[in-house]
Amino acid sequence: MAVSHRGAISFGMVHIPVALYTATQDNDIHFNQLCKKDGSRIKYKKICSHCGEEVEANGIVKGFEYEKDKYVTLTDDDFEKAKSEKDKTIHILHFTDLPDIRPIYFDKTYHAIPENGGDKAFQLLRRAMKDENKIAVAKTVMGTKEKLLALIPTDTGILVETLFFADEVKEAPKEIASAEMNEEELKMAKTLIGAMVKGFEPELYKDEYREKILDIINAKIQGKEITVPKETIIGVVDLMEALKQSLAQVSSSS
């Protein structure tokens, strides 16, 4: 597995060399775009707007438009020059409680793995955070962007979550209207929730839609006819009746 980022966790005067590895993977089904007329692959070319010629990847540079149609170009070396040793370090700013960070701020997850000489300090930090039930808020530069991070201790290691900055998070497009509810409805809703409580076991959940798409793909490869089973959704207008029926359904299936 390729290393996504190398640096050191800075914990006061303690420096812990670590490497970050992506903790999730893309299992989506990926499709190619084809010409509807003859089924040929659609190809995209990068064309220079001035000379009209195709440009290869090694002939493309990053440019910042500071005025209309005027650019200053930056190379990979320029981005590296902007990084100080502090920027490359995963610098812990402070510690906090995990529930203090709203879920909307979480972006991508990495495994932090200690490198040579960092095992003891790494385990010390992990154990201390775990015992105190705290997480760390940190910053570093990954690639060409500064990242806000949350370091979350687990039973065996430390997860590093990249976080969105406050100005990257959108508020809801409009306020949700308040609605009146009676105590009986609220009690029934809580009862339904209580009846559906179960521990989270990630291995029990599968991407069923992806499996259906793969079945369709395999059927088409074999020249079979695609059949879609009919599903009936019964709508219940009365909220209390819907809660009662839902509770009865959960009780019968348990």
Number of C-alpha atoms within 10 A of each C-alpha: 5 8 10 13 17 18 23 22 27 18 18 10 6 13 17 25 22 23 19 19 19 17 13 10 6 6 8 8 9 7 6 8 11 12 10 9 6 7 9 11 11 10 9 6 9 12 12 11 8 6 7 9 11 12 12 10 8 6 7 10 10 10 12 11 10 9 8 6 7 9 12 10 10 12 11 11 8 11 12 12 9 10 17 10 10 14 16 20 23 27 22 18 14 11 15 14 13 16 9 7 13 8 10 10 16 16 11 14 19 19 20 25 20 22 15 9 11 17 14 11 17 23 17 11 19 22 18 13 20 16 10 9 14 18 22 21 24 24 22 23 20 17 14 12 9 14 19 20 26 24 26 22 23 12 8 9 17 24 23 23 23 21 22 16 13 8 6 9 10 8 7 7 6 6 7 7 5 6 5 4 8 7 8 10 15 13 11 15 18 13 14 18 11 11 13 13 8 7 6 8 7 7 6 6 8 9 9 9 9 13 12 11 12 13 13 17 14 12 14 12 9 9 9 11 9 11 8 7 6 6 6 6 6 6 7 11 8 8 11 15 12 13 19 15 13 14 19 12 11 12 12 8 6 7
